Amino acid sequence: MDAPADATATVATLSSLPSEILLSIVDLYLESLDPSDHEFRQKQLTKLCRVCPNLRNAIEGCSKYWTTISSALRTETLMLAYLARSAG
């Protein structure tokens, strides 16, 4: 279906979406991953945090993503970051 000639297209960027929508997208992505591979899931969360500041703030502010700590987090700094984020 074609848009009317006088219609203006609206483009939503990641920075314009509310946190609830961003987190729904993250949830859908994480559901597609192997739930038993915690290390890989944590790496993917870290990569998603690098996409844009709005996505990073949404992910870091959602405690449910930081409740499982993998032995892959070998530095004290990472462990402390996960613990702080899991507090919600």
PDB file of N, CA, C and O in Angstrom:
ATOM      1  N   MET A   1       0.844  -1.174   0.000  1.00  0.00           N
ATOM      2  CA  MET A   1       0.000   0.000   0.000  1.00  0.00           C
ATOM      3  C   MET A   1       0.889   1.237   0.000  1.00  0.00           C
ATOM      4  O   MET A   1       1.741   1.395   0.874  1.00  0.00           O
ATOM      5  N   ASP A   2       0.691   2.099  -0.968  1.00  0.00           N
ATOM      6  CA  ASP A   2       1.492   3.309  -1.085  1.00  0.00           C
ATOM      7  C   ASP A   2       0.940   4.407  -0.169  1.00  0.00           C
ATOM      8  O   ASP A   2      -0.266   4.525   0.050  1.00  0.00           O
ATOM      9  N   ALA A   3       1.866   5.193   0.345  1.00  0.00           N
ATOM     10  CA  ALA A   3       1.483   6.326   1.184  1.00  0.00           C
ATOM     11  C   ALA A   3       0.959   7.446   0.300  1.00  0.00           C
ATOM     12  O   ALA A   3       1.381   7.584  -0.848  1.00  0.00           O
ATOM     13  N   PRO A   4       0.047   8.241   0.827  1.00  0.00           N
ATOM     14  CA  PRO A   4      -0.437   9.394   0.055  1.00  0.00           C
ATOM     15  C   PRO A   4       0.722  10.327  -0.303  1.00  0.00           C
ATOM     16  O   PRO A   4       1.718  10.390   0.417  1.00  0.00           O
ATOM     17  N   ALA A   5       0.590  11.032  -1.390  1.00  0.00           N
ATOM     18  CA  ALA A   5       1.651  11.906  -1.887  1.00  0.00           C
ATOM     19  C   ALA A   5       2.018  12.990  -0.884  1.00  0.00           C
ATOM     20  O   ALA A   5       3.166  13.435  -0.863  1.00  0.00           O
ATOM     21  N   ASP A   6       1.086  13.422  -0.063  1.00  0.00           N
ATOM     22  CA  ASP A   6       1.368  14.499   0.880  1.00  0.00           C
ATOM     23  C   ASP A   6       1.814  13.975   2.254  1.00  0.00           C
ATOM     24  O   ASP A   6       2.019  14.765   3.176  1.00  0.00           O
ATOM     25  N   ALA A   7       1.963  12.675   2.396  1.00  0.00           N
ATOM     26  CA  ALA A   7       2.384  12.097   3.681  1.00  0.00           C
ATOM     27  C   ALA A   7       3.870  12.330   3.907  1.00  0.00           C
ATOM     28  O   ALA A   7       4.668  12.267   2.971  1.00  0.00           O
ATOM     29  N   THR A   8       4.229  12.596   5.133  1.00  0.00           N
ATOM     30  CA  THR A   8       5.624  12.790   5.508  1.00  0.00           C
ATOM     31  C   THR A   8       6.109  11.546   6.240  1.00  0.00           C
ATOM     32  O   THR A   8       5.475  11.081   7.187  1.00  0.00           O
ATOM     33  N   ALA A   9       7.221  11.025   5.798  1.00  0.00           N
ATOM     34  CA  ALA A   9       7.776   9.832   6.441  1.00  0.00           C
ATOM     35  C   ALA A   9       8.421  10.215   7.767  1.00  0.00           C
ATOM     36  O   ALA A   9       9.075  11.252   7.877  1.00  0.00           O
ATOM     37  N   THR A  10       8.232   9.386   8.744  1.00  0.00           N
ATOM     38  CA  THR A  10       8.858   9.588  10.042  1.00  0.00           C
ATOM     39  C   THR A  10       9.804   8.426  10.293  1.00  0.00           C
ATOM     40  O   THR A  10       9.421   7.260  10.196  1.00  0.00           O
ATOM     41  N   VAL A  11      11.030   8.760  10.613  1.00  0.00           N
ATOM     42  CA  VAL A  11      12.026   7.740  10.882  1.00  0.00           C
ATOM     43  C   VAL A  11      12.370   7.786  12.362  1.00  0.00           C
ATOM     44  O   VAL A  11      12.709   8.838  12.904  1.00  0.00           O
ATOM     45  N   ALA A  12      12.276   6.629  13.004  1.00  0.00           N
ATOM     46  CA  ALA A  12      12.641   6.543  14.418  1.00  0.00           C
ATOM     47  C   ALA A  12      14.064   6.022  14.529  1.00  0.00           C
ATOM     48  O   ALA A  12      14.402   4.990  13.951  1.00  0.00           O
ATOM     49  N   THR A  13      14.880   6.724  15.258  1.00  0.00           N
ATOM     50  CA  THR A  13      16.244   6.269  15.511  1.00  0.00           C
ATOM     51  C   THR A  13      16.290   5.625  16.893  1.00  0.00           C
ATOM     52  O   THR A  13      15.384   5.815  17.703  1.00  0.00           O
ATOM     53  N   LEU A  14      17.343   4.868  17.155  1.00  0.00           N
ATOM     54  CA  LEU A  14      17.470   4.255  18.473  1.00  0.00           C
ATOM     55  C   LEU A  14      17.448   5.299  19.580  1.00  0.00           C
ATOM     56  O   LEU A  14      16.904   5.061  20.658  1.00  0.00           O
ATOM     57  N   SER A  15      18.033   6.440  19.310  1.00  0.00           N
ATOM     58  CA  SER A  15      18.095   7.473  20.349  1.00  0.00           C
ATOM     59  C   SER A  15      16.738   8.122  20.617  1.00  0.00           C
ATOM     60  O   SER A  15      16.568   8.826  21.613  1.00  0.00           O
ATOM     61  N   SER A  16      15.774   7.884  19.729  1.00  0.00           N
ATOM     62  CA  SER A  16      14.461   8.485  19.940  1.00  0.00           C
ATOM     63  C   SER A  16      13.452   7.506  20.544  1.00  0.00           C
ATOM     64  O   SER A  16      12.344   7.904  20.905  1.00  0.00           O
ATOM     65  N   LEU A  17      13.826   6.237  20.654  1.00  0.00           N
ATOM     66  CA  LEU A  17      12.895   5.238  21.188  1.00  0.00           C
ATOM     67  C   LEU A  17      12.936   5.223  22.716  1.00  0.00           C
ATOM     68  O   LEU A  17      13.993   5.417  23.317  1.00  0.00           O
ATOM     69  N   PRO A  18      11.784   4.992  23.338  1.00  0.00           N
ATOM     70  CA  PRO A  18      11.776   4.892  24.802  1.00  0.00           C
ATOM     71  C   PRO A  18      12.468   3.612  25.268  1.00  0.00           C
ATOM     72  O   PRO A  18      12.564   2.636  24.524  1.00  0.00           O
ATOM     73  N   SER A  19      12.937   3.633  26.485  1.00  0.00           N
ATOM     74  CA  SER A  19      13.662   2.488  27.055  1.00  0.00           C
ATOM     75  C   SER A  19      12.846   1.202  26.984  1.00  0.00           C
ATOM     76  O   SER A  19      13.407   0.134  26.737  1.00  0.00           O
ATOM     77  N   GLU A  20      11.540   1.283  27.193  1.00  0.00           N
ATOM     78  CA  GLU A  20      10.696   0.090  27.180  1.00  0.00           C
ATOM     79  C   GLU A  20      10.771  -0.622  25.830  1.00  0.00           C
ATOM     80  O   GLU A  20      10.826  -1.851  25.777  1.00  0.00           O
ATOM     81  N   ILE A  21      10.774   0.138  24.755  1.00  0.00           N
ATOM     82  CA  ILE A  21      10.853  -0.440  23.405  1.00  0.00           C
ATOM     83  C   ILE A  21      12.239  -1.033  23.181  1.00  0.00           C
ATOM     84  O   ILE A  21      12.366  -2.142  22.663  1.00  0.00           O
ATOM     85  N   LEU A  22      13.267  -0.303  23.567  1.00  0.00           N
ATOM     86  CA  LEU A  22      14.632  -0.803  23.410  1.00  0.00           C
ATOM     87  C   LEU A  22      14.827  -2.110  24.171  1.00  0.00           C
ATOM     88  O   LEU A  22      15.437  -3.046  23.652  1.00  0.00           O
ATOM     89  N   LEU A  23      14.319  -2.179  25.383  1.00  0.00           N
ATOM     90  CA  LEU A  23      14.480  -3.387  26.184  1.00  0.00           C
ATOM     91  C   LEU A  23      13.681  -4.552  25.611  1.00  0.00           C
ATOM     92  O   LEU A  23      14.089  -5.706  25.740  1.00  0.00           O
ATOM     93  N   SER A  24      12.553  -4.260  24.984  1.00  0.00           N
ATOM     94  CA  SER A  24      11.792  -5.322  24.309  1.00  0.00           C
ATOM     95  C   SER A  24      12.589  -5.891  23.147  1.00  0.00           C
ATOM     96  O   SER A  24      12.571  -7.099  22.914  1.00  0.00           O
ATOM     97  N   ILE A  25      13.281  -5.040  22.425  1.00  0.00           N
ATOM     98  CA  ILE A  25      14.126  -5.483  21.319  1.00  0.00           C
ATOM     99  C   ILE A  25      15.274  -6.331  21.847  1.00  0.00           C
ATOM    100  O   ILE A  25      15.581  -7.381  21.283  1.00  0.00           O
ATOM    101  N   VAL A  26      15.907  -5.882  22.921  1.00  0.00           N
ATOM    102  CA  VAL A  26      16.998  -6.639  23.536  1.00  0.00           C
ATOM    103  C   VAL A  26      16.489  -8.003  24.002  1.00  0.00           C
ATOM    104  O   VAL A  26      17.158  -9.016  23.794  1.00  0.00           O
ATOM    105  N   ASP A  27      15.309  -8.037  24.631  1.00  0.00           N
ATOM    106  CA  ASP A  27      14.738  -9.303  25.090  1.00  0.00           C
ATOM    107  C   ASP A  27      14.529 -10.273  23.931  1.00  0.00           C
ATOM    108  O   ASP A  27      14.857 -11.454  24.040  1.00  0.00           O
ATOM    109  N   LEU A  28      13.985  -9.777  22.827  1.00  0.00           N
ATOM    110  CA  LEU A  28      13.773 -10.638  21.660  1.00  0.00           C
ATOM    111  C   LEU A  28      15.089 -11.197  21.142  1.00  0.00           C
ATOM    112  O   LEU A  28      15.176 -12.370  20.777  1.00  0.00           O
ATOM    113  N   TYR A  29      16.104 -10.359  21.113  1.00  0.00           N
ATOM    114  CA  TYR A  29      17.410 -10.818  20.656  1.00  0.00           C
ATOM    115  C   TYR A  29      17.979 -11.877  21.604  1.00  0.00           C
ATOM    116  O   TYR A  29      18.449 -12.922  21.155  1.00  0.00           O
ATOM    117  N   LEU A  30      17.938 -11.614  22.894  1.00  0.00           N
ATOM    118  CA  LEU A  30      18.501 -12.553  23.866  1.00  0.00           C
ATOM    119  C   LEU A  30      17.752 -13.879  23.879  1.00  0.00           C
ATOM    120  O   LEU A  30      18.352 -14.924  24.130  1.00  0.00           O
ATOM    121  N   GLU A  31      16.453 -13.850  23.614  1.00  0.00           N
ATOM    122  CA  GLU A  31      15.671 -15.087  23.541  1.00  0.00           C
ATOM    123  C   GLU A  31      16.104 -15.975  22.385  1.00  0.00           C
ATOM    124  O   GLU A  31      15.887 -17.186  22.407  1.00  0.00           O
ATOM    125  N   SER A  32      16.718 -15.368  21.373  1.00  0.00           N
ATOM    126  CA  SER A  32      17.172 -16.157  20.218  1.00  0.00           C
ATOM    127  C   SER A  32      18.511 -16.843  20.480  1.00  0.00           C
ATOM    128  O   SER A  32      18.948 -17.673  19.683  1.00  0.00           O
ATOM    129  N   LEU A  33      19.158 -16.505  21.582  1.00  0.00           N
ATOM    130  CA  LEU A  33      20.458 -17.087  21.919  1.00  0.00           C
ATOM    131  C   LEU A  33      20.286 -18.322  22.785  1.00  0.00           C
ATOM    132  O   LEU A  33      19.233 -18.531  23.387  1.00  0.00           O
ATOM    133  N   ASP A  34      21.319 -19.130  22.840  1.00  0.00           N
ATOM    134  CA  ASP A  34      21.334 -20.318  23.692  1.00  0.00           C
ATOM    135  C   ASP A  34      21.312 -19.872  25.154  1.00  0.00           C
ATOM    136  O   ASP A  34      22.260 -19.234  25.612  1.00  0.00           O
ATOM    137  N   PRO A  35      20.251 -20.196  25.895  1.00  0.00           N
ATOM    138  CA  PRO A  35      20.155 -19.722  27.282  1.00  0.00           C
ATOM    139  C   PRO A  35      21.207 -20.310  28.211  1.00  0.00           C
ATOM    140  O   PRO A  35      21.470 -19.751  29.275  1.00  0.00           O
ATOM    141  N   SER A  36      21.807 -21.416  27.829  1.00  0.00           N
ATOM    142  CA  SER A  36      22.805 -22.029  28.712  1.00  0.00           C
ATOM    143  C   SER A  36      24.201 -21.446  28.525  1.00  0.00           C
ATOM    144  O   SER A  36      25.094 -21.712  29.330  1.00  0.00           O
ATOM    145  N   ASP A  37      24.401 -20.655  27.472  1.00  0.00           N
ATOM    146  CA  ASP A  37      25.718 -20.070  27.202  1.00  0.00           C
ATOM    147  C   ASP A  37      25.784 -18.662  27.795  1.00  0.00           C
ATOM    148  O   ASP A  37      25.676 -17.667  27.077  1.00  0.00           O
ATOM    149  N   HIS A  38      25.961 -18.595  29.109  1.00  0.00           N
ATOM    150  CA  HIS A  38      25.945 -17.306  29.811  1.00  0.00           C
ATOM    151  C   HIS A  38      27.074 -16.389  29.361  1.00  0.00           C
ATOM    152  O   HIS A  38      26.882 -15.178  29.245  1.00  0.00           O
ATOM    153  N   GLU A  39      28.225 -16.944  29.111  1.00  0.00           N
ATOM    154  CA  GLU A  39      29.366 -16.129  28.697  1.00  0.00           C
ATOM    155  C   GLU A  39      29.065 -15.414  27.375  1.00  0.00           C
ATOM    156  O   GLU A  39      29.339 -14.221  27.239  1.00  0.00           O
ATOM    157  N   PHE A  40      28.508 -16.134  26.412  1.00  0.00           N
ATOM    158  CA  PHE A  40      28.184 -15.532  25.113  1.00  0.00           C
ATOM    159  C   PHE A  40      27.110 -14.456  25.276  1.00  0.00           C
ATOM    160  O   PHE A  40      27.201 -13.391  24.666  1.00  0.00           O
ATOM    161  N   ARG A  41      26.101 -14.730  26.092  1.00  0.00           N
ATOM    162  CA  ARG A  41      25.036 -13.747  26.310  1.00  0.00           C
ATOM    163  C   ARG A  41      25.603 -12.468  26.926  1.00  0.00           C
ATOM    164  O   ARG A  41      25.212 -11.365  26.542  1.00  0.00           O
ATOM    165  N   GLN A  42      26.527 -12.614  27.884  1.00  0.00           N
ATOM    166  CA  GLN A  42      27.137 -11.438  28.501  1.00  0.00           C
ATOM    167  C   GLN A  42      27.954 -10.650  27.484  1.00  0.00           C
ATOM    168  O   GLN A  42      27.951  -9.420  27.504  1.00  0.00           O
ATOM    169  N   LYS A  43      28.644 -11.344  26.604  1.00  0.00           N
ATOM    170  CA  LYS A  43      29.415 -10.650  25.564  1.00  0.00           C
ATOM    171  C   LYS A  43      28.481  -9.893  24.631  1.00  0.00           C
ATOM    172  O   LYS A  43      28.795  -8.782  24.203  1.00  0.00           O
ATOM    173  N   GLN A  44      27.337 -10.487  24.317  1.00  0.00           N
ATOM    174  CA  GLN A  44      26.389  -9.814  23.433  1.00  0.00           C
ATOM    175  C   GLN A  44      25.799  -8.575  24.103  1.00  0.00           C
ATOM    176  O   GLN A  44      25.607  -7.551  23.448  1.00  0.00           O
ATOM    177  N   LEU A  45      25.513  -8.659  25.397  1.00  0.00           N
ATOM    178  CA  LEU A  45      25.027  -7.476  26.118  1.00  0.00           C
ATOM    179  C   LEU A  45      26.065  -6.359  26.084  1.00  0.00           C
ATOM    180  O   LEU A  45      25.729  -5.190  25.892  1.00  0.00           O
ATOM    181  N   THR A  46      27.321  -6.730  26.271  1.00  0.00           N
ATOM    182  CA  THR A  46      28.397  -5.735  26.222  1.00  0.00           C
ATOM    183  C   THR A  46      28.468  -5.077  24.847  1.00  0.00           C
ATOM    184  O   THR A  46      28.640  -3.863  24.742  1.00  0.00           O
ATOM    185  N   LYS A  47      28.337  -5.873  23.807  1.00  0.00           N
ATOM    186  CA  LYS A  47      28.355  -5.321  22.447  1.00  0.00           C
ATOM    187  C   LYS A  47      27.165  -4.402  22.213  1.00  0.00           C
ATOM    188  O   LYS A  47      27.311  -3.341  21.606  1.00  0.00           O
ATOM    189  N   LEU A  48      25.988  -4.800  22.689  1.00  0.00           N
ATOM    190  CA  LEU A  48      24.806  -3.955  22.517  1.00  0.00           C
ATOM    191  C   LEU A  48      24.960  -2.619  23.243  1.00  0.00           C
ATOM    192  O   LEU A  48      24.446  -1.598  22.787  1.00  0.00           O
ATOM    193  N   CYS A  49      25.660  -2.628  24.359  1.00  0.00           N
ATOM    194  CA  CYS A  49      25.886  -1.384  25.102  1.00  0.00           C
ATOM    195  C   CYS A  49      26.738  -0.389  24.325  1.00  0.00           C
ATOM    196  O   CYS A  49      26.760   0.797  24.652  1.00  0.00           O
ATOM    197  N   ARG A  50      27.426  -0.853  23.319  1.00  0.00           N
ATOM    198  CA  ARG A  50      28.282   0.022  22.512  1.00  0.00           C
ATOM    199  C   ARG A  50      27.559   0.631  21.314  1.00  0.00           C
ATOM    200  O   ARG A  50      28.133   1.453  20.600  1.00  0.00           O
ATOM    201  N   VAL A  51      26.307   0.235  21.087  1.00  0.00           N
ATOM    202  CA  VAL A  51      25.578   0.709  19.905  1.00  0.00           C
ATOM    203  C   VAL A  51      25.279   2.199  19.999  1.00  0.00           C
ATOM    204  O   VAL A  51      25.588   2.951  19.074  1.00  0.00           O
ATOM    205  N   CYS A  52      24.695   2.626  21.083  1.00  0.00           N
ATOM    206  CA  CYS A  52      24.413   4.055  21.283  1.00  0.00           C
ATOM    207  C   CYS A  52      24.182   4.298  22.767  1.00  0.00           C
ATOM    208  O   CYS A  52      23.859   3.367  23.504  1.00  0.00           O
ATOM    209  N   PRO A  53      24.342   5.534  23.211  1.00  0.00           N
ATOM    210  CA  PRO A  53      24.190   5.839  24.639  1.00  0.00           C
ATOM    211  C   PRO A  53      22.804   5.499  25.180  1.00  0.00           C
ATOM    212  O   PRO A  53      22.689   5.046  26.319  1.00  0.00           O
ATOM    213  N   ASN A  54      21.756   5.705  24.396  1.00  0.00           N
ATOM    214  CA  ASN A  54      20.402   5.429  24.857  1.00  0.00           C
ATOM    215  C   ASN A  54      20.210   3.933  25.122  1.00  0.00           C
ATOM    216  O   ASN A  54      19.605   3.546  26.122  1.00  0.00           O
ATOM    217  N   LEU A  55      20.724   3.106  24.233  1.00  0.00           N
ATOM    218  CA  LEU A  55      20.625   1.661  24.411  1.00  0.00           C
ATOM    219  C   LEU A  55      21.476   1.226  25.605  1.00  0.00           C
ATOM    220  O   LEU A  55      21.057   0.379  26.393  1.00  0.00           O
ATOM    221  N   ARG A  56      22.650   1.797  25.733  1.00  0.00           N
ATOM    222  CA  ARG A  56      23.519   1.462  26.859  1.00  0.00           C
ATOM    223  C   ARG A  56      22.852   1.788  28.195  1.00  0.00           C
ATOM    224  O   ARG A  56      22.861   0.967  29.113  1.00  0.00           O
ATOM    225  N   ASN A  57      22.278   2.974  28.301  1.00  0.00           N
ATOM    226  CA  ASN A  57      21.611   3.374  29.539  1.00  0.00           C
ATOM    227  C   ASN A  57      20.440   2.457  29.865  1.00  0.00           C
ATOM    228  O   ASN A  57      20.220   2.108  31.025  1.00  0.00           O
ATOM    229  N   ALA A  58      19.687   2.067  28.834  1.00  0.00           N
ATOM    230  CA  ALA A  58      18.541   1.181  29.054  1.00  0.00           C
ATOM    231  C   ALA A  58      19.006  -0.181  29.550  1.00  0.00           C
ATOM    232  O   ALA A  58      18.450  -0.715  30.509  1.00  0.00           O
ATOM    233  N   ILE A  59      20.016  -0.745  28.908  1.00  0.00           N
ATOM    234  CA  ILE A  59      20.513  -2.068  29.283  1.00  0.00           C
ATOM    235  C   ILE A  59      21.159  -2.034  30.665  1.00  0.00           C
ATOM    236  O   ILE A  59      20.879  -2.889  31.504  1.00  0.00           O
ATOM    237  N   GLU A  60      22.010  -1.064  30.898  1.00  0.00           N
ATOM    238  CA  GLU A  60      22.699  -0.990  32.190  1.00  0.00           C
ATOM    239  C   GLU A  60      21.734  -0.710  33.330  1.00  0.00           C
ATOM    240  O   GLU A  60      22.005  -1.078  34.473  1.00  0.00           O
ATOM    241  N   GLY A  61      20.619  -0.067  33.038  1.00  0.00           N
ATOM    242  CA  GLY A  61      19.636   0.246  34.066  1.00  0.00           C
ATOM    243  C   GLY A  61      18.645  -0.869  34.338  1.00  0.00           C
ATOM    244  O   GLY A  61      17.808  -0.743  35.232  1.00  0.00           O
ATOM    245  N   CYS A  62      18.720  -1.950  33.591  1.00  0.00           N
ATOM    246  CA  CYS A  62      17.783  -3.066  33.750  1.00  0.00           C
ATOM    247  C   CYS A  62      18.479  -4.209  34.481  1.00  0.00           C
ATOM    248  O   CYS A  62      19.290  -4.928  33.897  1.00  0.00           O
ATOM    249  N   SER A  63      18.159  -4.367  35.752  1.00  0.00           N
ATOM    250  CA  SER A  63      18.891  -5.312  36.601  1.00  0.00           C
ATOM    251  C   SER A  63      18.786  -6.766  36.144  1.00  0.00           C
ATOM    252  O   SER A  63      19.676  -7.562  36.444  1.00  0.00           O
ATOM    253  N   LYS A  64      17.723  -7.131  35.426  1.00  0.00           N
ATOM    254  CA  LYS A  64      17.568  -8.538  35.048  1.00  0.00           C
ATOM    255  C   LYS A  64      18.668  -9.033  34.113  1.00  0.00           C
ATOM    256  O   LYS A  64      18.898 -10.239  34.015  1.00  0.00           O
ATOM    257  N   TYR A  65      19.344  -8.122  33.429  1.00  0.00           N
ATOM    258  CA  TYR A  65      20.420  -8.539  32.524  1.00  0.00           C
ATOM    259  C   TYR A  65      21.737  -8.795  33.251  1.00  0.00           C
ATOM    260  O   TYR A  65      22.682  -9.319  32.661  1.00  0.00           O
ATOM    261  N   TRP A  66      21.800  -8.439  34.491  1.00  0.00           N
ATOM    262  CA  TRP A  66      23.080  -8.501  35.217  1.00  0.00           C
ATOM    263  C   TRP A  66      23.041  -9.438  36.411  1.00  0.00           C
ATOM    264  O   TRP A  66      23.906  -9.353  37.283  1.00  0.00           O
ATOM    265  N   THR A  67      22.060 -10.330  36.473  1.00  0.00           N
ATOM    266  CA  THR A  67      21.915 -11.206  37.634  1.00  0.00           C
ATOM    267  C   THR A  67      22.711 -12.503  37.525  1.00  0.00           C
ATOM    268  O   THR A  67      22.884 -13.197  38.527  1.00  0.00           O
ATOM    269  N   THR A  68      23.196 -12.844  36.340  1.00  0.00           N
ATOM    270  CA  THR A  68      24.021 -14.043  36.170  1.00  0.00           C
ATOM    271  C   THR A  68      25.450 -13.614  35.886  1.00  0.00           C
ATOM    272  O   THR A  68      25.715 -12.891  34.926  1.00  0.00           O
ATOM    273  N   ILE A  69      26.354 -14.061  36.719  1.00  0.00           N
ATOM    274  CA  ILE A  69      27.752 -13.692  36.555  1.00  0.00           C
ATOM    275  C   ILE A  69      28.530 -14.921  36.111  1.00  0.00           C
ATOM    276  O   ILE A  69      28.504 -15.962  36.768  1.00  0.00           O
ATOM    277  N   SER A  70      29.215 -14.783  34.995  1.00  0.00           N
ATOM    278  CA  SER A  70      29.993 -15.882  34.443  1.00  0.00           C
ATOM    279  C   SER A  70      31.423 -15.842  34.975  1.00  0.00           C
ATOM    280  O   SER A  70      31.937 -14.786  35.344  1.00  0.00           O
ATOM    281  N   SER A  71      32.043 -16.999  35.006  1.00  0.00           N
ATOM    282  CA  SER A  71      33.450 -17.053  35.407  1.00  0.00           C
ATOM    283  C   SER A  71      34.344 -16.364  34.380  1.00  0.00           C
ATOM    284  O   SER A  71      35.532 -16.156  34.629  1.00  0.00           O
ATOM    285  N   ALA A  72      33.772 -16.008  33.222  1.00  0.00           N
ATOM    286  CA  ALA A  72      34.540 -15.298  32.194  1.00  0.00           C
ATOM    287  C   ALA A  72      34.887 -13.879  32.641  1.00  0.00           C
ATOM    288  O   ALA A  72      35.791 -13.254  32.086  1.00  0.00           O
ATOM    289  N   LEU A  73      34.175 -13.378  33.636  1.00  0.00           N
ATOM    290  CA  LEU A  73      34.456 -12.039  34.157  1.00  0.00           C
ATOM    291  C   LEU A  73      35.629 -12.150  35.116  1.00  0.00           C
ATOM    292  O   LEU A  73      35.452 -12.309  36.324  1.00  0.00           O
ATOM    293  N   ARG A  74      36.782 -12.068  34.578  1.00  0.00           N
ATOM    294  CA  ARG A  74      37.985 -12.354  35.359  1.00  0.00           C
ATOM    295  C   ARG A  74      38.558 -11.151  36.093  1.00  0.00           C
ATOM    296  O   ARG A  74      39.510 -11.291  36.862  1.00  0.00           O
ATOM    297  N   THR A  75      37.999  -9.986  35.868  1.00  0.00           N
ATOM    298  CA  THR A  75      38.547  -8.826  36.563  1.00  0.00           C
ATOM    299  C   THR A  75      37.582  -8.360  37.654  1.00  0.00           C
ATOM    300  O   THR A  75      36.363  -8.488  37.531  1.00  0.00           O
ATOM    301  N   GLU A  76      38.143  -7.838  38.683  1.00  0.00           N
ATOM    302  CA  GLU A  76      37.338  -7.347  39.797  1.00  0.00           C
ATOM    303  C   GLU A  76      36.432  -6.204  39.352  1.00  0.00           C
ATOM    304  O   GLU A  76      35.303  -6.076  39.827  1.00  0.00           O
ATOM    305  N   THR A  77      36.930  -5.377  38.441  1.00  0.00           N
ATOM    306  CA  THR A  77      36.146  -4.240  37.944  1.00  0.00           C
ATOM    307  C   THR A  77      34.863  -4.711  37.273  1.00  0.00           C
ATOM    308  O   THR A  77      33.793  -4.152  37.515  1.00  0.00           O
ATOM    309  N   LEU A  78      34.965  -5.745  36.425  1.00  0.00           N
ATOM    310  CA  LEU A  78      33.771  -6.270  35.762  1.00  0.00           C
ATOM    311  C   LEU A  78      32.805  -6.898  36.760  1.00  0.00           C
ATOM    312  O   LEU A  78      31.593  -6.701  36.669  1.00  0.00           O
ATOM    313  N   MET A  79      33.337  -7.639  37.693  1.00  0.00           N
ATOM    314  CA  MET A  79      32.492  -8.255  38.720  1.00  0.00           C
ATOM    315  C   MET A  79      31.730  -7.186  39.509  1.00  0.00           C
ATOM    316  O   MET A  79      30.530  -7.324  39.749  1.00  0.00           O
ATOM    317  N   LEU A  80      32.414  -6.149  39.899  1.00  0.00           N
ATOM    318  CA  LEU A  80      31.769  -5.081  40.663  1.00  0.00           C
ATOM    319  C   LEU A  80      30.709  -4.354  39.830  1.00  0.00           C
ATOM    320  O   LEU A  80      29.658  -3.973  40.346  1.00  0.00           O
ATOM    321  N   ALA A  81      30.991  -4.166  38.543  1.00  0.00           N
ATOM    322  CA  ALA A  81      30.018  -3.531  37.655  1.00  0.00           C
ATOM    323  C   ALA A  81      28.755  -4.376  37.556  1.00  0.00           C
ATOM    324  O   ALA A  81      27.648  -3.845  37.645  1.00  0.00           O
ATOM    325  N   TYR A  82      28.907  -5.677  37.374  1.00  0.00           N
ATOM    326  CA  TYR A  82      27.745  -6.563  37.301  1.00  0.00           C
ATOM    327  C   TYR A  82      26.950  -6.552  38.616  1.00  0.00           C
ATOM    328  O   TYR A  82      25.720  -6.517  38.606  1.00  0.00           O
ATOM    329  N   LEU A  83      27.658  -6.581  39.725  1.00  0.00           N
ATOM    330  CA  LEU A  83      26.977  -6.563  41.016  1.00  0.00           C
ATOM    331  C   LEU A  83      26.201  -5.267  41.219  1.00  0.00           C
ATOM    332  O   LEU A  83      25.077  -5.290  41.719  1.00  0.00           O
ATOM    333  N   ALA A  84      26.782  -4.158  40.843  1.00  0.00           N
ATOM    334  CA  ALA A  84      26.100  -2.868  40.985  1.00  0.00           C
ATOM    335  C   ALA A  84      24.881  -2.799  40.083  1.00  0.00           C
ATOM    336  O   ALA A  84      23.831  -2.314  40.504  1.00  0.00           O
ATOM    337  N   ARG A  85      25.000  -3.276  38.851  1.00  0.00           N
ATOM    338  CA  ARG A  85      23.871  -3.233  37.906  1.00  0.00           C
ATOM    339  C   ARG A  85      22.754  -4.195  38.302  1.00  0.00           C
ATOM    340  O   ARG A  85      21.584  -3.940  38.017  1.00  0.00           O
ATOM    341  N   SER A  86      23.109  -5.292  38.955  1.00  0.00           N
ATOM    342  CA  SER A  86      22.081  -6.273  39.322  1.00  0.00           C
ATOM    343  C   SER A  86      21.203  -5.779  40.478  1.00  0.00           C
ATOM    344  O   SER A  86      20.129  -6.330  40.719  1.00  0.00           O
ATOM    345  N   ALA A  87      21.645  -4.768  41.174  1.00  0.00           N
ATOM    346  CA  ALA A  87      20.881  -4.249  42.312  1.00  0.00           C
ATOM    347  C   ALA A  87      19.585  -3.586  41.875  1.00  0.00           C
ATOM    348  O   ALA A  87      18.600  -3.583  42.614  1.00  0.00           O
ATOM    349  N   GLY A  88      19.587  -3.017  40.652  1.00  0.00           N
ATOM    350  CA  GLY A  88      18.389  -2.394  40.103  1.00  0.00           C
ATOM    351  C   GLY A  88      17.924  -1.268  40.930  1.00  0.00           C
ATOM    352  O   GLY A  88      16.921  -0.634  40.602  1.00  0.00           O
TER     353      GLY A  88
END
